[in-house]
Amino acid sequence: MEPAALSPEALALLTFLAALATAIATGLGGVPFLFASALPQRLLGLAWGVSGGMMLSASVFNLVFEGVQRAGYTVVAAGVALGALFFWVAERRLHHAHPNFYHLQGAPARRVLLVIGAMFVHSISEGVAIGVGFGSGELSLAVLLTIALAIHNIPEGLAVSLPLRAEGFSGWACIGWAIFTSLPQPVLAVPAALAVALFAPLVPIGFGFAAGAMGFLVFSELLPEALEHTDRNDAAAAVVVGFLLMMLLQNVLQ
């Protein structure tokens, strides 16, 4: 049965469960940190660099490319600019606020909050995309989209967990916050499925917005933090490894 033939209640439930599964898949990226001990100083820098490379890879291949295919360069470029501007403002506000988060204070707390915030924003457009897929009336398309997003959420969970583990978060905390960053998917997928015509045009600019936010975060926070703990060559190598790791993980999983 195609989603278009379902009642609105059944469509909403099916969409919510599918999007919830993609959110839970993000937590799998934090599972290795249930068994990882505290990271030595040099590995802290490498962890920040690898996470930054993974976020850059996700922003390019999963967001910008996808957005351009849907709506062209101009719309996505506008989204990138808005996303970068949003996180520039957010970073300045957090800098003056001296935030506390768990055991962290000041700059470390700001970095972790921005990592979580960037991935949370990233999940908003993905949630809308899931809903549009189910609301389109093409069940096979919706199922394939759900599977693809669940698969690529696993390395994204790893990208979230790496900097959290580097700042001393437990393995379970890494899993919990990784899942938290994907909660917009089940929340927004349902209204998007029920109102496809309204939400579909927002997907490309949403992808661009998330890419701009993640790119700004990488260059403003993650790379400087990597350079604080390791030398420039090692930090650059870690970014490249993270970039390629995200590509290879998704390719192997798919």
Summary of the structure (lengths in Angstrom):
residues: 254
radius of gyration: 17.9
end to end distance: 25.5
largest distance: 58.5
contacts: 989
relative contact order: 0.25
helix: 86%
strand: 2%
